[in-house]
């Protein structure tokens, strides 16, 4: 099973949680709760990986959120 680091950033005004994936700069999603944000991130990552499969490209390696 592949795992990717994610960054959860709560919005102080709305309470929504934005999720980014350092290994996949094109993935940006959100959720109203941590659970929703992580579920949304999981789905976005899976869709992103499907595009790698379709193009015959290797999956990107995980990147640390700390750079």
Secondary structure as UniProt FT lines:
FT   STRAND          7..10
FT   TURN            12..14
FT   STRAND          17..20
FT   TURN            22..23
FT   TURN            25..26
FT   STRAND          28..31
FT   HELIX           34..55
FT   TURN            65..66
//
